[in-house]
């Protein structure tokens, strides 16, 4: 995932960062679904903007977790791109992934560092939320609560062992360490099977967006498995 000419770009902690237009659309859609029907338009719009800011902060902190791991674990510069499906920390040069147990552990931590950063943000938001008065229903209260929810949900979702999510990267490292010759193929089969299963479950409960997402992940795994088989 590379930056485009229409992105909003800036530098954050030394990382070139870009936010693509589709990110704002998805952030607005997620927040609007959470808010529900419009009763008071000005208040609803204010809550929408606050909610979108919470989504932005959550995803950005998640990707910063990966970016700092790239910088300190692999001495590799990277860029951050926020897009419609979330975000990505993109290495700007080739890096040595490492081998054996040490290499697998480093790569597992690289994958886990994003959710970890998000959980730390959620913990911070919950502490700030507790510092407010119990009867407080301000936009600040909404921001703290919504940011915590998004950070926790996004972190847990990303830890599902489905490639290319963070949990999928962790599962791949484990499979490759346990079975170096066939580990990637096994991880792709496992990831594809789980994605299909979750898509079927989501269909049963009428969650069409989730169905499409997991079906897309299953297709991505099938496509990579086909490409690897073709290259043999």
N, C-alpha and C positions, 0 to 999 in steps of 0.2 A: 504494500500500500504506500504509494508515493504522493507527495504534495502536488496540488494542481494550481493553476493560475488564479482560480476563483477563491482560494482559501484565505482565511484570516490568519496571518502569520506573525509570529513574534518569537523572542528568545526567552526561555525560562530556565534558570539555573544553568545556563550554558548549553541547553538543548534547543535546537531549532524546532519550533512547535507550530503546527498548522491545524486549523479547524475547518473542515470542509463544509459546504452549505448543507449537505444532506444530514449532517450531525444535528444542526439546529432544528431541522424538520422532525427528526425522530425524538429529540429531547422534548420538543413542544408537544408531540403526540403522546408520549409517555405521561407527561405531566398533565395534559388535558384529560386523559382517560382517568387518571387518579383524582382529579378535581371533580369530575362529573358534570352535571347540567349547570348552565349559567343561570344564576339567580340575580346577582348584582354585577353587571358588566365591568365597571372600574375595579372592583375588588377582585373579580375573577381574573382579569388581565394582570393585576399586580401579583396575585398568587401564581399565575402561569409563569411570569418572568422570574419570580423567586424560585419556583420549582425547576425551571430550566437551568438556572444558575447552580442549583444543587446537583443536578445531573452532570453539568459541566465539571464542577469541582470533583465529584466522585470519580468520574472516568479519568480526569486529568491526574489526580493523585494516584490512581491505579497504575497508569502508564508511567508516572514518575518513579514508582517502585521498580518497574522493569528497567527504566533508563539508568537509574543509579546503580543497579546491579550490573548492567552492561559496563558502566564506567569503572566501577571498583572491582568487580570480579574478573572481567575480561579486558580491562583497559581499552575498551572500544567505544568510540564516539557514536552517538545515535541521535535520531530525530524522533519526535513524537507527532503522530498524525491521529486526529480524532475524526472518525468517519461515521457513516450511518449505522454500522454494525458495532460501534463502540470505539475502539482505539487500537493503536499499535505503536510499540517502540521499535523503530526500524534502524538496525545497525548500518552505519555509513561506510563501513569497510569490513572485509572478511575477518572473522575472529576464530581463534582456535577453540573448539568446543570442549576439548579434553577427552580423555578415555579412561576406562576403568572406573573404580568406585568413586574416585575423587572427581573425575569429569562428570559422572552421572549426578553426583551430589550437587555440584556447582550448577548444572543445568536445571536440576529440579528446583534449586533455590531461586534461580533466575525466573522460572515460571511461577513459583509461589510468591515471589516478592511483590507482584502486582496486587493479588488479593490481600496479602499481609498489610500493604500500605492502605488499602481500602478499609480493612478492619480497624486499623489504628485511627483512621479518620472518623469512622463511625463511633469508636469509643470516645474520641474527643468531642464529637457532636453530642453524644448522650450526656457527657459531663456538663457541657455548656447548657444543655436542655434542663438539667436538674438545678442549675443555678438560677433559672428564671422562676418567677413567682408561679405557684400552681395554677392560678387563674389566668395566667398570661396566654393570650390567643393571638399575639401579634404575628406579623410576617416573619420576624426573627425566629419565633417559636416554630413556625412552619418550615423555615429554612433548615434549622437544626434537625428537626424530626425527619424531614424528607431526605436530607443528605445522608443521615444515618441509615435510613431504610434502603436507599439506592445503593450505598456502599456495601451493606451486608448482602443484599440480594445479588448484586453484580458479582461480588467476590465468591459467594457460594455457587452461583451459576457457572462462573468461569472455572471452578474446580471440578466440574463434571469431567470424567475421563474421556472426553470426546475431542478429537483433533479437529480444528486447530486451536481450541481453547486451552487455557493454562493447564487444566487437569489432563487434557490430552497430551500435552508436551511432557508432563510428569509421568503419565502412564507409558509413553513411548520410551522414555529414559529407563524406566524400570524393566520393560520388556527387552530392550536392547542389551541392558546389563545382564539380565538373566539368560538371554538367548541371542548372542551377538549376530549369528547368521540369519535368523528368521525373525528377530525381534520387531523390526519395523513392520513387516507383513502381519505379524500377529497383532500388533497394536492397531493397525488399520482395520483389520477384521473385527477386533473387539470394539473399536470406536464406531465403526459403521453399524454393527449389530445393535449397540446401545442407542445410537441415534435413531435407528428405525423403530426400536422398541418404544422410546420416548415419544416419537412422532405418532405412533399408534395410540398410545395412552392419551396424548393431547387431543387426538381426533375423537376419541371416545368421550372426552369431556367438552368437546366443541371449541377448543382453543386453536382456532385456525392459524393465527400468526405463529404460535409455537410449533404447529405441525409443519408449516412452511420452513421455519428456521431449522428444525432438526432434519427435515428431509433434505435441505440444502447441505447441511453438514455431512449427511450420509452420502450424498452425491460427490462431495469434495473428496471424501475418503476413498470412495470407489474409483474416482478419476485418478487420484494419486497412485492407488494400487495398480491400476491399468497401465499407467505411464511407467512405473517401476518394472512391471512384468515385460513391457515392450522393450525396455532398454537392455534386458538380459541377452 
